[in-house]
């Protein structure tokens, strides 16, 4: 159990570090586009010296996660309108708020499970040297007190 948690954390950190590292400083109002995703996957592939097969797997996983995230955000405007309408009411029921939170948490959990499955599969393709490179990078970043957006 402990090993699975460590694997999931390592792989999530891999994707997150690669994505954040590939970001330009500043806000991405339109989200990440194909160029940003390519930059992130290329950077990860370069740092880990991935084989062509591993690169293809990484790009496929990144594409699947990005597509799932886009699908998750398709009703963004309607959810905001629903929230605005709720706030305009004189009284807000606890059950309505709880249901909104539950719905959002279910979507987030489904996304996390989806990403974890893909990342665990990718972890299985990595060599011990590549896993050590990821671990060293995580340790190096955490020891410097690095925060998102700062390098």
Secondary structure, DSSP 8 states (H G I E B T S, - for coil): -HHHHHHHHHHHHHHHHHHHHHS-SS--TT---HHHHHHHHHHHHHHHT--HHHHHHHHHHHHHHHHHHHHHTTTHHHHHHHHHHHHHSS---HHHHHHHHHHHHHHHHHHHHHHHHHHHHHHTT--HHHHHHHHHHHHHHHHTT--TT--
